[in-house]
Amino acid sequence: QLFKQKTGLIGLIFPTVSNPFFGELVNYLEYELYQRDFKVIIGNSLQDTHKETDYLNQLLAGQVDGLILGTHNQGIAEYKYSHLPVVAIDRVMNSDIPIVESDNYKGGILATQRLINAGVTRIIHTNGPSSLETPAQRRRTAYEKVMTDYGLEPHTFTIDFRLSFAEKKQRYNELFEIYPDMEAIFVSNDVDAGIVMSIAKERGQNIPADLLVVGYDGTELMRNMVPELTTIVQPIEEMAKVAVDVLLKRISGTKTELEYILPVDLWEGETSNR
Ligand code: RIB
């Protein structure tokens, strides 16, 4: 099917631009699209399926030439029947929608290995719910594999990415109660790593002396705070470029791959070594 550029507008649907991972991503997407003469409409969908469907219906009603999405809401039927070119970033969709993601499995290996190399064994991993089919689940699989390979017991603690800041704080406090003797946490995103660091402080624990932390995302903010967070860097700018490329190819009727996996890196900060 050949799609034509009609409106010069692209719809972006993301969970929340208040998370710097999505904030940076939307920033780069807008930049790339603007370079190529497109403007954007942003739907900030949060965990609200109704709101996301509302945005989607509006966008599908012929008001944009294509969609780039990083939804946290799965199972929204309209995506399946979309007549528009769609590209997903960091989200597995249930149809033939191409996905651009970073190498989440490798990221999980790098993070876990980093903590094991620091000489600790009681390492907890926090991740979103497995019901949400995010590539983040691959970080979890990798963590569990490395732990098992070293004869260590994996402990994954579920904290929904979509919770509010206050709700997450409560969940992380529970984590500290459940695992009072944990030595390290591999947290599945940078925002939550920040929450862990503030809770540790409230509880009189020093990072890294009492607790090691490795985050995930590599957002600029977290790489520049004190102490600097050790984290897995997703190539956010590159992910945006590839997503725009794939979308524009689809708009012009050119065939594309269905999966683009970009490399990750470990950012060595100050929270992963005693
Ligand atoms: O910070 C948001 C998280 O949700 C990121 O790690 C991203 O990769 C996602 O899955």
Boltz pocket constraint, residues with backbone or C-beta under 6 A from the ligand:
constraints:
  - pocket:
      binder: B
      contacts: [[A, 19], [A, 21], [A, 22], [A, 90], [A, 134], [A, 135], [A, 136], [A, 161], [A, 188], [A, 189], [A, 190], [A, 191], [A, 216], [A, 217]]
      max_distance: 6.0
